Structures are given as C-alpha cells and as structure tokens.
Amino acid sequence: MLLVATACGLPRDTGTTLADVRGGVLRVGVTDNPPWVAVAGDEQPAGAEAVLVTRLAERLGARVEWYPGSESELMAAVKDRVLDLVVGGLTADAPWTKEASLTKPYVTMRTLVAAPAGVRVPGDLTGQRVAVTGGTAEVAALTSEGADVVAVPEVTGDEGLPVVVGEWRLTELGLTASRHELGAADHVWALPPGENGWQAEVERFLLGLSHAEVVRLLVAAERAEAGR
C-alpha cells in the first residue's frame, strides 16, 4: 500500500473523479481472484474484469494504472480516494466493502452441482460422492447437504462424479446442471464514496453488459490461464 499511497498523491475532493478520469488516468486496485482478475508479478492484470476495466477506460479516453493488493487494503485506499475503482470478483456481501461505495450488482453467478456425460445427479445428495475444489466454502455447503465430499485440487469435469462449479464453466466442461444450487453471488465494483457522477458512469457501463457476455469473458479468462 506504500506504492499506492506514494504513486497516487493526495486524496481528491468529493465529486471530481469522473472529470479527473475522463481523458486522464484511471487508478484501479486489483486483487487476485481468477478468472475475474489474475495478477501475476509485474505483468498487466488479466481476467474478465481486467478486460472490462480496459473497455471502460477506452470509453473515457483514460489510461489505466493498476495497483495490486488485498481486498482489505484496497478498500481502505478507495475509501480515502487514492484509487478510483477496485475490482477482483467482489461480491455485494463482503464485509470490508462497507468501506467503499458499491455499484449495483451487474451479474449474478450461481454455484451448482453438475454432472458430466453419463453421470446422474440424484435428487438427494445424501451419501452421494461429489467432487469439489478443496478449501472452498462449497465444501461446507456440500457437507451440510449430506454429500460424500471428494476434495480435488481443481475441478476438470473428468472426475467421473458429480462436481461443483460456477455456472460459467458448464458449457466449457460439457456439464449438465442439476437442481442443486449451493449459492449465488452478486458481483459488484467498488468506488470512492460520495462520487455520484463517477458511480453513475460506471454503472451505466456495467449494466449495459449481458449475462452471456460476462460468461464469455470468464470462459476466455480461464482458457487463457490454462494455456500459460
């Protein structure tokens, strides 16, 4: 965060962000959360939301400066107006997002139990072996459903079992969704509080996106990450 503070200078007055960004510099905090945002060393951030930020900057004639950090650090920086925007797969219910002003949710993504070809997901998950990425919240959600959890490093669709995936992965992995939904997340971006004109501009951009377009960007991001 020392880098952010020294590079960005003093906080600006409330209400000037849109005017400052238009034709100028868009200062964006990014946290590593593929496929939404992928941060790797000194490389420019990749991922679905990095693409969207670049599109927003082009629309405003602005140049993007990227500032990696943890969500909690970046929220403090955007609260103090050292950053104009924070992205990274943020969800509307994250506790530290209270530090900032959040956009309206621009996409809702569900987490589902799905099945590869030839595998049936029963109506009741009790005792059913289900593969899920280890160390995630979905492990607990499956356990509460009575499933026999099979933790894997990464779900590939080749497990020969029902699996837990974000809905954008269904087509890519050739999976069929079941009726078992383990959660849904409303995705948002974070902005400095009190910047109404800036927030309205960002929300116009985000709410012009379709669900299908966001899914395409997420799939493309995962494919690019797999090809590295």
C-alpha positions as CSV (number, residue, x, y, z in Angstrom):
1,M,0.0,0.0,0.0
2,L,3.0,2.3,0.3
3,L,3.3,2.0,-3.5
4,V,-0.4,3.1,-3.9
5,A,-0.1,6.0,-1.5
6,T,3.1,7.4,-3.0
7,A,2.1,6.9,-6.6
8,C,-1.3,8.4,-6.3
9,G,-0.7,11.5,-4.3
10,L,-3.2,13.2,-2.0
11,P,-6.9,12.3,-2.0
12,R,-9.1,14.4,-4.2
13,D,-12.2,16.4,-3.3
14,T,-15.5,14.6,-3.4
15,G,-17.3,14.9,-6.8
16,T,-14.4,15.3,-9.2
17,T,-13.5,11.7,-10.0
18,L,-15.4,11.5,-13.3
19,A,-13.9,14.7,-14.6
20,D,-10.4,13.6,-13.4
21,V,-10.6,10.2,-15.1
22,R,-12.1,11.4,-18.4
23,G,-9.1,11.9,-20.7
24,G,-6.8,11.3,-17.8
25,V,-5.8,8.4,-15.6
26,L,-8.0,5.6,-14.1
27,R,-6.4,4.3,-11.0
28,V,-7.6,0.7,-10.4
29,G,-6.9,-1.5,-7.4
30,V,-6.9,-5.2,-8.3
31,T,-6.9,-8.3,-6.2
32,D,-6.0,-11.7,-7.5
33,N,-9.2,-13.8,-8.0
34,P,-9.1,-15.7,-11.3
35,P,-11.0,-15.8,-13.6
36,W,-12.3,-12.4,-12.5
37,V,-8.8,-10.9,-12.2
38,A,-5.5,-12.6,-12.4
39,V,-2.4,-10.8,-11.0
40,A,1.0,-12.2,-11.8
41,G,4.1,-10.4,-10.8
42,D,4.8,-7.3,-13.0
43,E,2.5,-8.4,-15.8
44,Q,-0.6,-6.4,-16.6
45,P,-3.6,-7.9,-14.8
46,A,-5.6,-10.4,-16.8
47,G,-9.1,-11.8,-16.4
48,A,-12.7,-10.9,-17.2
49,E,-12.9,-7.7,-15.1
50,A,-9.4,-6.5,-16.3
51,V,-10.8,-6.7,-19.8
52,L,-13.9,-4.7,-18.7
53,V,-11.9,-2.1,-16.9
54,T,-9.8,-1.6,-20.1
55,R,-13.0,-1.2,-22.1
56,L,-14.3,1.4,-19.6
57,A,-11.0,3.3,-19.8
58,E,-11.2,3.3,-23.6
59,R,-14.7,4.7,-23.4
60,L,-13.5,7.5,-21.2
61,G,-10.3,8.2,-23.1
62,A,-8.3,7.3,-20.0
63,R,-5.1,5.4,-19.3
64,V,-5.2,2.7,-16.6
65,E,-2.8,2.4,-13.8
66,W,-3.1,-0.9,-11.9
67,Y,-2.4,-1.3,-8.2
68,P,-2.4,-4.9,-6.8
69,G,-3.3,-5.6,-3.2
70,S,-5.5,-7.5,-0.8
71,E,-9.2,-6.6,-0.8
72,S,-9.0,-5.1,2.7
73,E,-6.0,-2.9,1.7
74,L,-7.6,-1.7,-1.5
75,M,-10.9,-0.9,0.2
76,A,-9.1,1.4,2.6
77,A,-7.4,3.1,-0.4
78,V,-10.6,3.6,-2.3
79,K,-12.3,4.9,0.8
80,D,-9.6,7.6,1.0
81,R,-9.9,8.3,-2.7
82,V,-6.4,7.2,-3.5
83,L,-8.0,4.8,-6.0
84,D,-10.8,5.4,-8.4
85,L,-12.0,1.8,-8.6
86,V,-11.4,-1.6,-7.1
87,V,-12.2,-4.9,-8.9
88,G,-11.5,-8.6,-8.3
89,G,-14.6,-10.7,-8.2
90,L,-16.0,-8.6,-5.4
91,T,-19.4,-9.6,-4.1
92,A,-22.0,-7.4,-2.5
93,D,-21.9,-9.2,0.9
94,A,-18.1,-8.9,1.5
95,P,-17.7,-7.3,5.0
96,W,-14.9,-4.8,4.0
97,T,-16.9,-3.5,1.1
98,K,-18.6,-1.2,3.7
99,E,-15.5,1.0,3.3
100,A,-16.5,1.9,-0.2
101,S,-19.5,2.7,-2.4
102,L,-20.6,-0.3,-4.4
103,T,-22.1,-0.4,-7.8
104,K,-25.4,-2.1,-8.3
105,P,-24.8,-5.8,-8.9
106,Y,-24.0,-6.2,-12.6
107,V,-24.1,-10.0,-12.8
108,T,-25.2,-12.9,-10.5
109,M,-23.3,-16.1,-10.8
110,R,-24.6,-19.3,-9.3
111,T,-22.5,-22.2,-7.9
112,L,-24.1,-25.6,-8.9
113,V,-23.7,-29.3,-8.6
114,A,-23.4,-30.5,-12.2
115,A,-22.7,-33.8,-13.9
116,P,-20.5,-34.9,-16.8
117,A,-21.9,-37.1,-19.6
118,G,-23.1,-40.5,-18.4
119,V,-23.3,-39.4,-14.7
120,R,-26.6,-38.8,-13.0
121,V,-27.1,-36.5,-10.0
122,P,-29.8,-37.9,-7.7
123,G,-32.5,-35.7,-6.2
124,D,-31.0,-36.2,-2.8
125,L,-27.3,-35.6,-2.2
126,T,-27.1,-37.6,1.0
127,G,-24.3,-40.1,0.6
128,Q,-23.6,-39.0,-3.0
129,R,-19.9,-38.6,-3.8
130,V,-19.4,-35.1,-5.2
131,A,-16.1,-33.6,-6.4
132,V,-15.3,-30.0,-5.3
133,T,-12.3,-27.8,-5.1
134,G,-10.7,-28.3,-1.7
135,G,-10.5,-25.4,0.7
136,T,-13.6,-23.6,-0.6
137,A,-16.9,-22.6,1.0
138,E,-18.6,-25.2,-1.2
139,V,-17.0,-28.0,0.9
140,A,-19.1,-26.9,3.9
141,A,-22.2,-26.4,1.8
142,L,-21.9,-30.0,0.4
143,T,-21.3,-31.4,3.8
144,S,-24.5,-29.7,5.1
145,E,-26.4,-31.4,2.3
146,G,-25.1,-34.8,3.5
147,A,-22.9,-35.4,0.4
148,D,-19.7,-37.5,0.5
149,V,-17.2,-34.7,-0.3
150,V,-14.3,-35.6,-2.7
151,A,-11.9,-32.7,-2.5
152,V,-9.8,-32.1,-5.6
153,P,-7.1,-29.5,-6.5
154,E,-9.2,-28.3,-9.4
155,V,-12.5,-29.5,-10.9
156,T,-11.9,-30.6,-14.5
157,G,-15.0,-32.5,-15.4
158,D,-13.0,-35.7,-15.8
159,E,-13.7,-36.9,-12.2
160,G,-16.4,-39.3,-13.3
161,L,-18.5,-37.8,-10.5
162,P,-21.0,-35.0,-10.0
163,V,-18.9,-31.8,-9.5
164,V,-19.4,-28.3,-8.0
165,V,-18.7,-25.5,-10.5
166,G,-19.5,-21.9,-11.2
167,E,-22.2,-21.8,-13.8
168,W,-20.0,-20.2,-16.4
169,R,-18.0,-23.5,-16.6
170,L,-20.9,-25.7,-17.6
171,T,-20.6,-25.4,-21.3
172,E,-16.8,-25.3,-21.3
173,L,-16.6,-28.6,-19.4
174,G,-19.6,-30.2,-21.1
175,L,-21.6,-30.5,-17.8
176,T,-25.3,-30.6,-17.2
177,A,-26.6,-28.5,-14.3
178,S,-28.6,-30.2,-11.6
179,R,-31.3,-28.6,-9.4
180,H,-28.8,-28.4,-6.5
181,E,-27.6,-24.8,-6.2
182,L,-25.1,-24.2,-3.4
183,G,-25.0,-20.4,-3.6
184,A,-25.3,-17.3,-5.7
185,A,-23.0,-14.3,-5.7
186,D,-24.0,-10.7,-6.8
187,H,-20.8,-9.2,-8.3
188,V,-20.0,-5.5,-7.9
189,W,-17.2,-3.0,-8.3
190,A,-16.1,-0.6,-5.5
191,L,-15.7,3.1,-5.9
192,P,-14.9,6.1,-3.6
193,P,-17.9,7.1,-1.5
194,G,-19.8,10.3,-2.5
195,E,-18.7,10.2,-6.2
196,N,-22.2,10.2,-7.6
197,G,-21.3,11.2,-11.2
198,W,-18.5,8.7,-11.4
199,Q,-20.7,5.9,-9.9
200,A,-23.5,6.7,-12.4
201,E,-20.9,6.4,-15.3
202,V,-19.5,3.1,-14.1
203,E,-23.0,1.6,-13.5
204,R,-24.2,2.7,-17.0
205,F,-21.2,0.7,-18.4
206,L,-21.7,-2.3,-16.2
207,L,-25.5,-2.6,-16.5
208,G,-25.1,-2.5,-20.3
209,L,-23.4,-5.9,-20.2
210,S,-25.4,-9.0,-20.7
211,H,-25.0,-12.1,-18.6
212,A,-23.9,-14.1,-21.6
213,E,-21.1,-11.5,-22.3
214,V,-19.7,-11.8,-18.8
215,V,-19.8,-15.6,-19.1
216,R,-17.9,-15.4,-22.3
217,L,-15.2,-13.3,-20.7
218,L,-14.9,-15.7,-17.7
219,V,-14.5,-18.7,-20.0
220,A,-11.9,-16.9,-22.1
221,A,-10.0,-15.9,-19.0
222,E,-10.0,-19.5,-17.7
223,R,-8.8,-20.8,-21.1
224,A,-6.0,-18.2,-21.2
225,E,-4.9,-19.1,-17.6
226,A,-4.9,-22.8,-18.5
227,G,-2.7,-22.0,-21.6
228,R,0.0,-20.2,-19.6
